[in-house]
Amino acid sequence: MTHIDYYLSPVSPWTHMAGARPDAIARAAGASLRYKPLDPAALFPRTGGLLLPQRHESRQAYRMQELARWAKRLDMPINVKPAFFPTNPAPASYAIIAAQEAGGGDMCALVTSITRACWEEERNIAEDDVIRDCLSRAGFDPNLAFSGMLQGAEIYARNLEDALAAGVFGVPFFTVGEAKFWGQDRLDFLAEHLGVSI
């Protein structure tokens, strides 16, 4: 079976823009999909990137225009200046990891619920109540927000090292063997690579 590794950050607007498309592509291709949250603040310095506050103001301004353009293109609501951004991505990432390890719910629904909470609903995805609500909505035990923290933290760190070994330098990022696709705007290429259309 073909396998897709999906490197993401729940506080990335571009992860939000990817929405349910990675899951749809995997299903259409009969491929397995593994969600691999990581910390961009740790990834970027090790791959030549800059965190948002460190980027030149022209790059920051262009980012805002691109967010608005893509939201319109995808017909996806977004608040380009959400109330709780930036926020700590680790708690939500741990929950995503713990849910994936536990099984029993809908991973796509969980990830999209968390990114929607940040980028559409003005909720702080670093808060336990928000994470528990997202877990519950996606069919997972909300207590994974607590019980999965240790395992989540271990895998979160491992995901970063896996990403570096795979040549990942941003999020969202998709790998299928040696083939690499960076950004929600490359999902069409991922689908084409897998021989499906979405």
N, C-alpha and C positions, 0 to 999 in steps of 0.2 A: 504493500500500500504506500502511495506517495504521502510524504509527511511535510507539513508546513510549520516552521517555527515563527511565531509572531511576537516580536520584541516591541514592547509598548510602555508608555507611562500614562497612568490615569489622569495626570494633570496636563497632558499634552492636548492642545486643541486639535491637532492633526490626528491624534488617536480618536478623538471624538468624531472628527469628520469621516474617519474610516467606517464608523458605525457598524452595521451588521454585514457589510460587504465581505470581509474576510471569511466569516462563517458561511455565507452563501456560496462563495467560490469553492471553499473546501468541500461543502456538501455536493455541489454540482460535479466536482472532480472526483468524488469518492475518496478524498484525502483526509488524513487526520490533521488536526490543528492543535498546536500547543501554545497557550498564552504564556509569555515569559516577561512579566513586568520587571523593569530595572530602573535604576536611578540615573536620570540624564545628567545630574550634577556631578556624578562620578564618571559617567561615560565620556562626556564632551572633552574634559581636559586631557583625557588619555587618547583621544582620537583627533585632536587638532581643532575642536569646535569651541565656541564661546557660549556661555550661558546668556540668556536674554538680556539682563541688565548690562552686560559687558559689550554688547554689540553696538556698532555705530548707530546713531539716531536715524540715519537714512534706512538702514536695514530694519530697524524697529518699526518705522513708519510704513515701509513696504509690507511688512508682515501683517499689519492691521488691514491694509487694502486687500491682501490676498485672502485673509480670513473672511472678509465680507464677500468677496467674489465667489469663493468656494461655497460659502453658506447658501448664496443665491443659486449657484449652479446645482448644488445637491438638494436644494429645497429643505435645508436643515436649519432650524433655529439655532442661533448662537448669540451670546452676549460677549462681544470681543474684549470687554473689560469686566470680567466677573468679580463679584464682591470678595470671593475667597480664592484669589490667584495672585501670587503663588501661595501654595499651601504645601504641607508635608505629604508627599505621595506615598510614603512607606506604609502607613496603616491600611490604606485601600489596596495597595499592592500585596501586602501580606494576606489580606482577605481573599483576593483573587487567587493567589497561590493555594491557600488553604482549601478553598472551594474546589479548585481543580483536583487537588489531591484527594479530597473527600468524595467527590462525585455526587450524583443524585439531583443536580439542578441543571439550569441552563446557563452555560458559561457566557455565551454571547449576550444573553439578557443581563447578566451581572455586569459585564464590562460596559455595555452601553448604558446601563442604569447609573453606574458610577460616573462615567464621563458626562452624562446628561445632567446629573446632580450639580456638577461643577459649572458646566458651560451653558446650561439652559435654566436651571432652577435656583441659582444663587444659594447653594448649600455647600457647606465646608466638608469635603470628603476626607478630611483628617479626623473628623469627629466620629466617635463610636456609634452614636445614634443613627447617623446618616449611613454609615457602613452596614450596620445591622439591618436597617430598612432595605437597602439595596440587596443584601443577601437574601432576605426573606422574600422580596418581590420576585427574585430569580429562582426560588424554590430550594434555597439552601438553608441550613440551620444558622440562624443569626448569631448563635454563640460561637461560630467559627471566628468571629471578630476578635475573640479573646483566646479561645483554645488553640487556634492555629497560628498564633503570633510567633512562637519560637521556630516552628518549622518554616513558616513564611519568611522569617528573617534569614534563615540559613539558605533557602532556595533563592531568595532575592539577591543575595550576594553572589551565589553561584551563577545566576542568570547573567550578571554583569560580566563575569569571566567567560561564560559561554559566548556572549555577544562579541566580546573583543576577539576571541579565537575565530569567530565566524566572519569577522570583517564588518561588523555592525558599527555605525557611527552616529546614528540618529534614530528617532522614533516618529511614527511607526516604521518598522523594518521587518521584512519578510524574507526568509531563506527557505529554499527548496534544494537541498543538496548544496551544490556550488553556486546555484543561481540566486542572485540577490535583488531585492526590490525595496527601494527606500521611498517612503512617503505614501500617503493615501492617494496621491495623484498617479501612483504607479500600479494601482490595483488592476487596471485593465491589462497591463503587461503580465502581471501574475496570472490572471485568468487565461490570457492567451498562451502563456507558457504551459499551463496545465490543460489546454485544449478545450476550455469552456468559455461561455459568454455569460455576462450578468447584466 
